[in-house]
Amino acid sequence: MPKKILIPLYGREVAPRFDLAAEAVIVQVDETSRDRREKLVVLPQVSAEKLCHMILTEAIDTLVCGGIEEEYYQYLTWKRITVYDDVIGQWENALNRLLRGELQSGDIITASPEVNTDA
């Protein structure tokens, strides 16, 4: 079953605050995590409610974000979305860690690019 991941962005970094993200990347991966499709979404306005709505309408399985208010965290986990919060670093590195099963909430990912060994 394919998996869909949403990461709110601030440039090339995971957005430091969920409620202030103006853009996000949605990554769809297959069961092996080798086939990826990325879609950049620019939000018409910053809004945690609209971001939550997009997460549900896009059938997102996993959210990787920086700071997120408790009410949105509780709502999304109640809706069975896996949430990795307090993640700091480049979104590509966070995604690679997630796909390798190494990402945890609170991770600070160094600025050095990680090597993708799947290629």
PyMOL commands that set and color helices and strands:
alter all, ss='L'
color gray80, all
select helices_A, chain A and resi 18-20+48-57+70-78+91-99
alter helices_A, ss='H'
color red, helices_A
select strands_A, chain A and resi 3-10+13-14+23-29+36-42+62-64+82-84
alter strands_A, ss='S'
color yellow, strands_A
deselect
rebuild
show_as cartoon
